Amino acid sequence: MRILHTADWHLGKRLDFFSRIQEQQDVLNEICEIADQEDVDVLVVAGDLFDTFSPPVEAIELLYSTLKRLTNHGKRPVIAIAGNHDSADRIDAPDPLARACGILFVGYPNAQLSASAATTGFSITKTDKGFIELLLPRYNYPIRILTTPYANELRLKHYLGDDDDREAKLHEILSTHWQHLAETYCDTYGANLLVTHLYMMKRGGEMLEEPEGEKPLKIGNADLIYTDAIPSSIQYTALGHLHRHHQLGTASSPIVYAGSPLAYSFAEAGQEKNVIIVDLAPNQSVVYTTHRLHGGRSLARKRFDDIDLAVQWLQNNPNTLVELTMVSDTFMTSAALKRLQEAHDGIIHIIPIVQQQGSATETAQPVADLEKDVKSLFVDYFHSRYGQQPNEELLSLFEEINGEIDTQQTES
């Protein structure tokens, strides 16, 4: 049985002011093509379907149209769970209609779906809290899926109550819950899978870095789950939350972060983005491969001290989103800024760095002569701050602003 594992779509997410919706549409189209080309039987999305609790309309439409396409007319079950960016209620809301299309949404931990024939393509044969068993016509064995969407403190009241030992309790409760489900349902006569959206690591292992700008799940160690909580009968664990691909398990029983399909912050610049194809069979070791995604614009952090070189690079790399740092000895003029912006439509930030000249002994703070006029005081301040005289453009702008202030004061 072949599974496609993906996560962290973050539909509706922007990079500062820049919309990524077209890139998201392109990369999701690529995932649909991979699912068809690889003849995938089941698809799982391990949380963070949206970027916010109230996503824009175009993001909602993109999610539903993509998931429906991924079901291959109801023949391929699609299991999508909520992440920490998702509203559990929003994820659960379309469940009856979605299930008729072959989409199984799971918004809350311990959610129990009703056991019924979902579509002509597959059937739900068993359910429990946080568990579903599916039977596909082309296989003589079922697939069992433990589902644990992201659980914040409010959602975990079912488990923890007012217990102060939250760190240990969370790990223990999930471990016990998963073990109970595995012992009850996950024998060696079916394929066994866990899908969850959590911060997970090996006990005593390396702390994995959470994405820049991501809502952190690891606050101290309060929300930390160790890999030894996963039952031994689980053949593959599909994780969501971290945006870089990681493998935390063994070769025979992988525990995998699929990563996000696009780079969503400049800290992810240069990262390879993938989906995971997993081959499962009862009582056998898992084989999984990464399939690289090519959709979307790449992200780049670039630093130049020459505007001509910067413009040349920008013109040679049009399909990028850029954080551009410009280092110079003088304050950047509006003409230089305009030249950069006209060279490229994907500059997200321009960070000017003015190098101060002179030694540390030459930069002692002078005493301001308050007898001078305002313009002279501004020139003195600028020189003390940047080690140079302001250019004519800055002086003209200062005089214009100062003139408006004087006019307002006279009128009042």
Secondary structure, DSSP 8 states (H G I E B T S, - for coil): -EEEEE----BT-EETTEE-HHHHHHHHHHHHHHHHHTT-SEEEEES--BSSSS--HHHHHHHHHHHHHHTTTTTS-EEEE--TTS-HHHHHTTHHHHHHHTEEEE-STT-----S--BTTBEEEEEETTEEEEE-TT-SS-EEEEEE----TTTTHHHHTT-S-HHHHHHHHHHHHHHHHHHHH--TTSEEEEEEESEEE-TTS------TTS--S-STTTTEEEGGGS-TT--EEEEES-SS-EE-S-SSS-EEE---SS--SGGGTT---EEEEEE--TTS--EEEEEE---S-EEEEEEES-HHHHHHHHHH-TTEEEEEEEEESS---HHHHHHHHHH-S-EEEEEEEE---S-GGG-------TTS-HHHHHHHHHHHHHSS---HHHHHHHHHHHHHHHHHHHH-
